[in-house]
Amino acid sequence: MNRRSFIKNSILAGTATAFTARSYGQIVGANDRVRIGIIGFGLIGRIHTRSFHGLKKSQVVAVSDCYQPRMDACIELVGPACTKAADFRKLLERKDVDAVVVAPGDHWHALQTMLACDAGKDVYVEKPMHLFVREGEWMQKVAARTKRVVQVGTQQRSAPHYQKAKALLRGGSIGDIVSVQCNFFRNVMPGIGNPPDGEAPVDLNWDMLLGPAPHRRYNPNRALYHFRWFWDYSGGQMTNLGHHSLDIVHWIFDIAAPKAVSSSGGRYFLKDNGEVPDTQDAIIEYPRFNAIVQFRECTAGAGASSMGSLTFMGTKGTMTLGRDGFTILPDKKIEPVNAFAQIIGGHPIGGPQPAPEVEGDFWCEKAEDKSGDWKQQYVDHAQNFLDCIQSRKTPNSDLASSHWVSTTCHLANISARTGRKITWNVAANNIAGDKQANAMLVRPYRAPWNKELKALLA
């Protein structure tokens, strides 16, 4: 289904431009620098903080994290003028914060984004933008009501060489797209271990880290970065690494919902208390081609990891696209019969006769671009967000399109967990004929966060 067909019914359609540049000028700090609050100063939160701290149009003025040492590290990075808030809601109450970066665990992304919008803040939220499908619909509803600009942290969309690759692929540089492959391989054997439950460190607010997720006793593997290996807080590598590649596929070809998803996998090799798959394969059916996503956490091939191979295969050639650039390899023009199986001695007498190949005669042009800079992509994406705060235009990674990327990843996980193919019903906005799978499109929030959600959607 093409995303354009969704736009007129999209909750978010047109809302990003509802504020004019003139009305923006009335916002506190608008004629100076955009004052940024950081929620979640972990691995990616630190990168975003560096990006905004280094840009002339912004200033990091506040940080909130459930772990005290991380807030201290943020102050060390940006300076003592940045203030700390142990409870992110106190940060959202500040009048000297114009926009926030939401970068804690995945289970916090949607609710903190909605609360920030409701507090009058524009939002840069990390991917995946939600933990389950219905959250994406709620986020769009709240962003539309509050007329906030929301940028999703799929920074590749802001990279010049990705934009160039998009133009080439849409322009037919490698012909019609036959299929797309997204591959991720690394070896983290034997896993993250099996530490016992216990008491949280005194400088970690464990209850705040859990937030709307179910209550669990403290375990080191559920805290901070290791949240990614548990269903309560994440969708594993499918919503992490898989999300980045599928985002490019959706963005280039203007895709909304997939037709169907088939996936299988499990935690087969890592011997620890993690839950999400260490091995997974997914076939995602789009209207005109399929995308195959596969990842392995227990093998890296020839001793090296491949953390983001994205290959587009067309009727004229192949493009391999990554954060460092892209390469187009053309297919040679060959008489069809000569492309079939070749046996020593050739075709029998009386059969089709081979035609001579014309050296250098290809279906498309070879091309290469190695201008990619993964660090600069974060900066460019942050700059795009700042520009859109001022112009009130839709950012490069908007909520409406990013919702379907996250949704596609969740459908792959639902397929793997139920053991069956998932077919998306566009008209009903649900999974066709599968009560159990549909129940996985939503999860309850733990108190008191369920009341916060109810107030937001009232």
Residue pairs with C-beta under 8 A, 6 or more apart in sequence:
1 255
1 256
1 257
1 259
1 287
1 426
2 254
2 255
2 256
2 287
3 250
3 254
3 255
3 256
3 400
3 401
3 404
4 254
5 256
6 256
6 257
6 400
7 13
7 400
10 140
10 400
11 137
11 140
11 141
11 144
11 400
12 140
12 143
12 144
12 398
12 399
12 400
13 400
15 143
15 144
15 147
16 149
16 150
16 388
16 392
16 393
16 394
16 395
16 398
17 392
17 393
17 394
18 147
18 392
19 147
19 149
19 392
20 392
21 390
21 391
21 392
23 392
24 30
24 389
24 390
24 391
24 392
25 31
27 98
28 35
28 95
28 96
28 98
29 35
29 96
29 98
30 98
30 390
33 56
33 57
33 58
33 59
34 57
34 58
34 59
34 98
34 99
34 386
34 389
34 390
35 58
35 59
35 61
35 96
35 97
35 98
35 99
36 52
36 58
36 59
36 60
36 61
36 62
36 97
36 98
36 99
36 100
36 101
37 60
37 61
37 62
37 63
37 64
37 91
37 92
37 94
37 97
37 99
37 100
37 101
37 121
38 45
38 48
38 49
38 60
38 62
38 63
38 64
38 65
38 74
38 100
38 101
38 103
39 45
39 63
39 64
39 65
39 88
39 91
39 100
39 101
39 102
39 103
39 104
39 112
39 116
40 64
40 65
40 101
40 102
40 103
40 104
40 105
40 108
40 126
41 49
41 63
41 65
41 70
41 71
41 73
41 74
41 103
42 65
42 70
42 103
42 104
42 224
42 225
43 225
44 103
44 126
44 153
45 65
45 70
45 101
45 103
45 104
45 126
46 73
46 74
46 77
47 378
48 101
48 103
48 124
48 126
48 153
48 378
48 382
49 60
49 63
49 74
49 77
49 78
49 101
50 77
50 378
51 378
51 379
51 381
51 382
52 58
52 59
52 60
52 101
52 382
52 386
53 59
53 60
53 77
53 78
54 379
55 379
55 382
55 383
55 386
57 383
57 386
57 390
58 382
58 386
60 74
60 78
60 82
61 81
61 82
61 83
61 94
61 96
61 97
62 82
62 83
62 84
62 85
62 91
62 94
62 96
62 97
63 71
63 74
63 75
63 82
63 83
63 84
63 85
63 91
64 71
64 84
64 85
64 86
64 87
64 88
64 90
64 91
65 71
65 74
65 104
66 86
66 104
66 204
66 205
66 206
66 208
66 209
67 203
67 204
67 205
67 209
67 224
68 86
68 203
68 204
69 203
71 84
71 86
72 84
74 82
74 84
75 82
75 84
85 91
85 94
86 205
86 208
87 208
88 112
88 115
89 115
91 97
91 100
92 100
92 115
92 116
92 119
92 121
93 119
97 121
98 121
98 122
98 389
99 121
99 122
99 123
99 124
99 149
99 385
99 389
100 112
100 116
100 121
100 122
100 123
100 124
101 123
101 124
101 125
101 126
102 108
102 109
102 112
102 113
102 116
102 123
102 124
102 125
102 126
103 125
103 126
103 153
104 112
104 209
104 211
105 209
105 227
105 228
105 233
105 234
106 126
106 128
106 130
106 131
106 227
106 228
106 233
106 234
106 235
106 239
107 131
107 211
107 212
107 213
107 227
107 232
107 233
107 234
108 211
108 212
109 125
109 126
109 128
109 129
109 130
109 131
109 135
110 129
110 130
110 131
110 135
110 136
110 138
110 139
111 135
111 211
111 212
111 445
111 449
111 452
111 453
112 125
113 123
113 125
113 129
113 139
113 142
113 143
113 150
114 138
114 139
114 142
114 143
114 453
114 456
115 452
115 456
116 123
116 148
117 123
117 142
117 143
117 145
117 146
117 148
117 150
118 142
118 146
118 456
120 146
120 148
121 148
122 148
122 149
122 150
122 385
122 389
123 143
123 148
123 149
123 150
123 151
124 150
124 151
124 153
124 382
124 385
125 150
125 151
125 152
125 153
126 152
126 153
127 152
127 153
127 154
127 239
127 243
127 244
127 247
127 397
127 402
127 405
127 406
128 235
128 239
128 240
128 243
128 405
128 406
128 409
129 135
129 136
129 139
129 152
129 399
129 402
129 403
129 406
130 136
130 139
130 403
130 406
131 233
131 234
131 235
131 443
132 410
132 440
132 441
132 442
132 443
133 406
133 407
133 410
133 411
133 441
133 442
134 441
134 442
136 399
136 402
136 403
136 406
136 407
137 403
138 453
138 456
138 457
139 150
139 399
139 403
140 399
140 400
140 403
141 457
142 456
142 457
143 150
143 399
149 385
149 388
149 389
149 392
149 395
150 395
150 398
150 399
151 381
151 384
151 385
151 388
151 395
151 396
151 397
151 398
152 397
152 398
152 399
152 402
153 381
153 397
154 243
154 244
154 247
154 251
154 381
154 397
154 402
154 405
155 377
155 378
155 380
155 381
155 397
156 162
156 244
156 247
156 248
156 323
156 377
157 163
157 247
157 248
157 251
157 381
157 396
157 397
158 377
158 380
158 381
158 383
158 384
158 396
158 397
159 323
159 372
159 373
159 376
159 377
159 380
160 371
160 380
161 325
161 326
161 369
161 371
161 372
162 248
162 321
162 372
164 326
164 369
165 252
165 319
165 321
165 326
165 369
166 251
166 252
168 174
168 319
168 328
168 367
169 177
169 252
169 253
169 312
169 314
169 319
170 252
170 253
172 316
173 314
173 316
173 317
173 319
173 328
173 364
173 365
173 367
174 312
174 313
174 314
174 315
174 316
174 317
174 318
174 319
174 328
174 330
174 364
175 314
175 315
175 316
175 317
175 363
175 364
176 288
176 314
176 315
177 253
177 288
177 289
177 312
177 313
177 314
178 289
178 313
178 314
178 315
179 289
179 290
179 291
179 292
179 313
180 249
180 289
180 290
180 291
180 292
180 310
180 311
180 312
180 313
181 291
181 292
181 294
181 309
181 310
181 311
181 313
182 242
182 245
182 246
182 249
182 291
182 292
182 293
182 294
182 309
182 310
182 311
183 293
183 294
183 295
183 306
183 309
183 311
184 237
184 241
184 242
184 294
184 295
184 296
184 306
184 307
184 308
184 309
185 295
185 296
185 299
185 300
185 301
185 305
185 306
186 296
186 297
186 300
186 305
186 306
186 307
187 297
187 298
187 299
187 300
187 305
188 270
188 278
188 297
188 298
189 269
189 270
189 298
190 270
190 271
190 272
191 270
191 271
191 272
191 274
191 278
192 221
192 226
192 229
192 270
192 272
192 273
192 274
193 221
193 272
193 273
194 271
194 272
194 273
195 219
195 220
195 221
195 273
196 219
197 217
197 218
197 219
198 217
198 218
198 219
199 218
200 206
200 218
200 223
204 223
206 218
206 223
209 223
209 224
210 216
210 446
211 446
211 449
212 445
212 446
212 449
212 450
212 453
213 232
213 233
213 446
214 232
214 446
215 446
216 222
216 232
219 273
220 226
221 229
221 230
221 272
221 273
221 274
222 230
222 232
222 233
226 274
227 233
227 234
228 234
228 236
228 237
228 240
228 276
229 236
229 272
229 274
229 275
229 276
230 274
230 275
230 276
231 275
231 276
234 240
234 276
235 276
235 409
235 410
235 413
236 276
236 277
236 280
236 413
237 276
237 277
237 280
237 295
237 297
238 263
238 276
238 277
238 280
238 282
238 293
238 295
238 409
238 412
238 413
239 406
239 409
239 410
239 413
241 295
241 307
241 308
242 282
242 293
242 295
242 409
242 412
243 405
243 406
243 409
244 308
245 293
245 308
245 310
246 284
246 291
246 293
246 405
246 408
246 409
247 397
247 402
247 405
248 310
248 321
249 255
249 286
249 291
249 310
250 256
250 401
250 404
250 405
250 408
251 401
253 286
255 286
255 287
255 404
256 401
256 404
257 404
257 407
257 408
257 424
257 426
258 284
258 285
258 286
258 408
258 411
258 424
259 285
259 286
259 287
259 423
259 424
260 284
260 285
260 421
260 422
260 423
260 424
261 282
261 283
261 284
261 285
261 408
261 411
261 412
261 414
261 415
261 421
261 422
261 424
262 282
262 283
262 285
262 415
262 421
262 422
263 280
263 281
263 282
263 283
263 412
263 413
263 415
263 416
264 280
264 281
264 415
264 416
264 419
265 277
265 279
265 280
265 281
265 416
266 277
266 278
266 279
266 280
266 416
267 274
267 275
267 276
267 277
267 278
267 279
268 277
268 278
268 279
268 298
269 278
269 279
269 297
269 298
270 278
270 297
270 298
277 297
277 416
278 296
278 297
278 298
279 295
279 296
279 297
279 298
280 293
280 294
280 295
280 412
280 416
281 292
281 293
281 294
282 292
282 293
282 294
282 412
282 415
282 416
283 290
283 291
283 292
284 290
284 291
284 292
284 293
284 408
284 412
293 412
300 306
308 322
308 323
309 320
309 322
310 320
310 321
310 322
311 318
311 319
311 320
311 321
312 318
312 319
312 320
312 321
314 364
315 363
316 330
316 331
316 363
316 364
317 328
317 329
317 330
317 331
317 362
317 363
317 364
318 328
318 329
318 331
319 326
319 327
319 328
319 329
320 326
320 327
320 329
322 372
323 372
323 374
323 377
324 370
324 372
324 373
324 374
325 368
325 369
325 370
325 371
325 372
326 367
326 368
326 369
327 367
327 368
327 369
328 364
328 365
328 366
328 367
328 368
329 366
330 362
330 363
330 364
330 365
330 366
331 362
331 363
331 364
332 357
332 361
332 362
332 363
333 358
333 361
333 362
333 363
334 357
335 354
335 355
335 357
337 347
337 352
337 354
337 355
338 354
338 355
338 357
346 354
347 353
347 354
381 396
381 397
384 395
384 396
385 395
387 393
388 394
388 395
410 440
410 441
411 422
411 424
411 431
414 422
414 431
414 437
414 440
414 441
415 421
415 422
417 440
418 434
418 436
418 437
418 440
420 434
420 437
422 431
422 434
422 437
423 431
423 432
423 433
423 434
424 430
424 431
424 432
425 431
425 432
430 438
430 441
431 437
431 438
431 441
444 450
445 452
445 453
